[in-house]
Amino acid sequence: MSGYFICTQPEMPCQPGHQVAVTEVTLQDLAALGITPGSVSVAVGIGFGLVFALAMLGFGLGVALRMVRRI
């Protein structure tokens, strides 16, 4: 069974006292890694919002270019 090291503090570089060895069994517990339903929904929301905003920007630029070409 293989293991991984994770850091329990947000600062980089990770101090040796904050490094925790986890196994593959522990990796299945997503909440222990900080992956919660709230963080997943925020990431999905930001992703959809970004894609939608860029699509609307492209649509708006397309409409503006069409209007300019008609003049």
C-alpha positions as CSV (number, residue, x, y, z in Angstrom):
1,M,0.0,0.0,0.0
2,S,1.5,3.3,-1.0
3,G,1.4,6.5,1.1
4,Y,1.5,10.2,0.5
5,F,2.5,13.3,2.4
6,I,0.0,16.2,2.8
7,C,0.5,19.5,4.5
8,T,-1.9,20.7,7.2
9,Q,-1.0,24.4,6.9
10,P,-1.6,26.7,4.0
11,E,1.8,28.4,4.1
12,M,4.6,27.2,1.8
13,P,7.0,25.6,2.3
14,C,5.4,23.2,4.6
15,Q,7.1,22.9,8.0
16,P,8.1,19.3,9.0
17,G,5.7,19.3,11.9
18,H,2.8,19.9,9.7
19,Q,3.5,17.1,7.2
20,V,1.1,14.1,7.7
21,A,1.6,10.7,6.0
22,V,-1.7,9.3,4.6
23,T,-2.5,6.1,2.9
24,E,-4.8,5.3,0.1
25,V,-7.5,4.4,2.6
26,T,-7.3,7.8,4.1
27,L,-7.5,9.5,0.7
28,Q,-11.0,8.1,0.3
29,D,-12.1,10.3,3.2
30,L,-12.3,13.5,1.2
31,A,-13.3,15.7,4.1
32,A,-10.0,14.9,5.8
33,L,-8.3,16.4,2.8
34,G,-10.4,19.5,2.8
35,I,-12.7,18.5,0.0
36,T,-16.2,19.3,1.3
37,P,-19.5,19.7,-0.5
38,G,-19.2,23.4,0.0
39,S,-15.8,23.6,-1.7
40,V,-16.9,21.5,-4.6
41,S,-20.0,23.6,-5.2
42,V,-18.0,26.8,-5.1
43,A,-15.5,25.4,-7.6
44,V,-18.3,24.2,-9.9
45,G,-20.1,27.6,-9.6
46,I,-16.9,29.5,-10.4
47,G,-16.3,27.3,-13.4
48,F,-19.8,27.6,-14.8
49,G,-19.8,31.4,-14.1
50,L,-16.5,31.9,-15.9
51,V,-17.6,29.9,-18.9
52,F,-20.9,31.7,-19.1
53,A,-19.3,35.1,-18.7
54,L,-16.8,34.4,-21.5
55,A,-19.6,33.1,-23.7
56,M,-21.6,36.3,-23.1
57,L,-18.5,38.4,-23.8
58,G,-18.0,36.6,-27.1
59,F,-21.7,37.0,-28.0
60,G,-21.6,40.7,-27.2
61,L,-18.5,41.3,-29.3
62,G,-20.1,39.4,-32.1
63,V,-23.2,41.5,-32.0
64,A,-21.1,44.7,-31.8
65,L,-19.0,43.6,-34.8
66,R,-22.1,42.8,-36.8
67,M,-23.5,46.2,-36.1
68,V,-20.3,48.0,-37.1
69,R,-20.1,46.1,-40.4
70,R,-23.6,47.2,-41.3
71,I,-22.8,50.9,-41.0
